[in-house]
Amino acid sequence: MTLRNQQLTREEKTENTGAEKSKLFPTDIGMVVNDFLVSQFPRILDYGFTAAVEAEFDDIAEGKLRWQEMLHRFYHPFHKDVEETIERAARQTGERELGTDPKSGKPVLVRIARFGPVVQIGGSEDEEKKYASLLKGQSIGTITLEEALRLFDLPRTLGEYQGQPVSAGIGRFGPFVRWGSTYASLRVREGDDPHTVELDRAVKLIEDKINGINANDIQKFEERPDIKVVRGRFGPYIKCGDDNYKLPKGADAEKITLAEIVSIIEDPANKPSGKKPVRKFAKKGTGGEKTLKKAAARKPAPK
């Protein structure tokens, strides 16, 4: 983590792995970090190193080798390599040049920036260089010049709503539409795209945001405001207060009725999942601590 913070990007603290159909794949930052480690620590990342260490572990287990000797032989050269890398290695960004911007004649680059992968028009010394964030699913390793230039078509103005312009763009937290000071996230799972979204759709999202309608809400009920059908990470489910209930197999989340939902909630066979209750401990001076001590004293001593 220290190497990554000092050499790759000092501001970046966490990076999630990519996943698709239960399969993991490296993110752009992951690939840049891997390339950096391979170039700076080839001995440690060599397959033969792992095999050699496992053999030494066997020797230690059999009493043929002292573990202190093994660690000394490994740690001191490795520590020296780390110190030298911190001192001399340049910050890694995975920068790649895609071509030239036909409008300005400036180079078009992709690289890892403070808040993730970006496209950049203009070199590092250019004071007027422009940036655009990559869309979900795009990678600095595979994006083309045409795809990169298209990102600079944003933000785009869609029209006006109640006398104020409505626009679409991509921000730090993903694609959005904007109306005045109101921002609403585009629902990418439903096919929203900042390059193609139209005014009517943008206004609907903005009104939902103003009215407090969550993008993940599928159904809400006026008769029971504590109940709603929600779109979750692993599929739709029923939410009642702090408790969650699974939808029956084959049920349509958009058409299931309130009566059907209530019957699911009231069925003893359907156990809810939700927040675990917070354990409360007696405060000193209330006498409650005596009860806790007595209960502890009644427990049989371990044999």
N, C-alpha and C positions, 0 to 999 in steps of 0.2 A: 504493500500500500504506500510506503514511503517513497519508493522509486517512482511509482505511478504518479503520485501527487507532485513530486519534484521535477520529473522529466517529461511527463506527458501533458498534464494539465493541472495546475496547482489548485484550481477552483473546483474541479469535478470531484465529488465525494463518493458517489455510488453509480453503478451501471448495471442494469438488469440484462440477463442473457436473453437472446431471442428464442422464440418457441413457435413451432408450427406443427399441428397435429401430434402433439406430445413429443416432438423431436427438437432437441436443442441445436442451435447454430450460433456462431459468433456474431456479435454486433460489430459495427465499424470500429468502435473504441477497442473492443476485444482483439480484433485483428491487428490494430496498430500496436497495442501492448505486446501481443505475441511476437510480432516482428522485431520489436525493440528488445525483448528478452532474448530471443534467439541470436540477435546480432551482438549483444553485450555479454551474454553468459552461455556461450555455445557448449561448454563442458557440462554445465548443470542440466541443460535441456536436451542433452544427447541421450538417446535410448539406452546406450551402453552404461551410462552413469547409474541409472536406476537398477539395472541388473547387478552392477558391481556392489552397490550399497546393500542390496538384498543378500548377496553372498557374504558380506561382512557381518550383517545381522545374524546370519546363521553361525558364523564363527564365534560371535559374541555369546550366542545362546549355548554353544558347545564348550565355552570356556577357552577357546583357542586365541581370542583377541580381547583386549581390555577396551571397554566402551569409551573410556577417557581418551585413549590413544586414537581411536577412530574419529571421534568428534574433533579432536585437536587437528588431525590431518585434513579434515574437511573444512572446519570453520575458519581457520586463519587465512588460507588463500581466498576463500569466498568473501570474507569480510574485506580483504584488501581490494578485491574486484568491485565490491559495492561502493567503497569509498572513492575509487578511481572513476567509476561510472558517474557518480553524483557530481564529481568535480569537472569532468570533461565532456560528458555526453550532452548533445543538444536536445532541446524539447522536440518531441515527436508529434507530428500532426497527421501523418499519412497523406501529405499534400500530393495532388496529382493534377497535371495540366490537361485540360480537355481540348483546348483550341483557342480560337480568337473570336471575340464578340464582333459581329459584322457591323453593328451600329457605332461603336466607339473605337474599334481596332485594338482594344485592350485584351490581355490574356484572361481566360476563364479557368479558374482553379476550383478544386474541391478539397476540403480538409476538415479536420476536427477543430472546432472552436470551443469557446467557453461553455456554451449551452448545447453542444452537439454538432453533428455534421452540417456543413454549410457549403453553398456555392459562392464564390467570390469573383467579381469582375474587377480587375486591376491588381497589380503586384503589391507586395508588402510595403513598398515605399510610396505607393500612390495614396495621397491624402483624400482623394475623392472615390476610393474604391467602394463598391456596393456589395451587400450580402443578401442571401436568401436561404432560409432553412430548407432542408430536404424533407420531402413528404414521407409518411410512414410507408415502408416497403422499399424505399430507395436507398441505395448504398453508394458511398464514395468510390467503391471499387468497380461498380458496374454502370453508374449513371452516364448517359451520353451527353454530348454538347447540346443537342436539340432539347433534351429533357431539362437540362440545367438552365438554358436560356428561358424556357417557358415559365420557370419559377419567378422570373422577374416581371411577368405580366401582372403580378399581384403587388399591392391590393388593387382590385378592380371595382369600379363603381357600378352598382346594379340599377340605381334609380333613386327615387325619393319616396319617403313615407312620412306623412304629416309634416311636410316642409323641410325635412332633414335628409341628407344623403345616406344611402345604405351601401356599404361596401363589403367585399369579401377578401380575406387574406389568410396568411399563415403566421402564427405567432409562436412564442416560446412553448405554449401548451397545445399547439396543434392548429388545424384550420378553424376559422371563425367567421362570423358576420358581425358587422358593427353598425350601430345606429346611434349617433351622438356619443354619449358616454357608456352606452349599453353594448356589451359584448355577449354573443351567444355562440357556443361551440357548434360546429357542423357535426352532424351525426354520420360519421364515415361508414359505420356498419350498415346504415340505411341507404348508402350510395351517394351521400352528399360529397361534392367536390368543389373547392373554391374557384376552380377554373370554369365550371359549368353551372353552378347554382344560380337560380333565377330569383327575381325580386319577390315573387309570391311566397316561395319557400323560405327565403330569408326573413320576411316579415312574420311568418308563422313561428319560426324559431325565436325571434326577438320577443314576440308576444308571450310565448311560453316562458321565456326567461323572466320577463316582467311579472307574470302571474305566478311565478314560483313553481312551474311545472318542470319536474326533473326530466332530463333527456332519457333516463332509464325507466321512467314510469310508463307502463303499458296501459293499465286501467286504474282509475280512482273512482270512488263511490261517495256521493253526497250524503247518503243515508248512514254510511259508516266511514267517516274520514280517517279512522285508524287502520283501515284495511285498504290494501292496494296490490296490484300485480306488477312485479318489478322485473326488469331485464337484468340478469346477473351474469357473472363471468362464466358460469357453467350452464346457463340457460335460464328461462323465466321461472319465478317462484312467487309464492304468496307471502306478503309481509303484513303482520298484525301486531301493531305496537313494536316491541323489541323482539318478537318471535317470528321465525321464518318457517314456512311449510312448503313441502314439495308439491308441485302440481301432479295430479294423476297422469299416468302414462297415456299419451294420446290426446290429452286435453289441449284445447286451443286457448292460449293465453289472452288473445284479443276478444274471444267470444264467451269465455266462461262467465257465468252469472254470479251475482252476489250471493244468492241462495245456495248455489253449489259450493261456493267458497266457504260460507259459514258452516255448512255441513262437514266440510273437510276439517275445519278448525275444531269443531265440537266433537269430532270422532276421537274417542280415547286411543284408538290404534295409531293415530297420527301424532307422533311426538314432535314438538317444536324444537327448533334450534335457534339460539340467540345469544345475547350477552350473558355471561356467567355472573351470578350474584357476587357482589363484593363482600368479602368476609369482614365483619366488624369485630374489633377487639376492644375490651374494656379499658377505659382510661384509668390511670392511677388516681387513687383518692376516692373512687366511687364504690369501692368494696368489691367490684367485679373481678379484680385481679386475684382475690382470695379464692373465689370459685374456680378460676383457672388453675391455681396452684393445687387445690384439693383434687381436681380432676387428674392433674398430672401425677400426683402422689399415689392415686389409685391404680395407675398403670403398672403391671408387673415388670420387674426388672429383667432385662435381657439375660438369657442364660449363656 
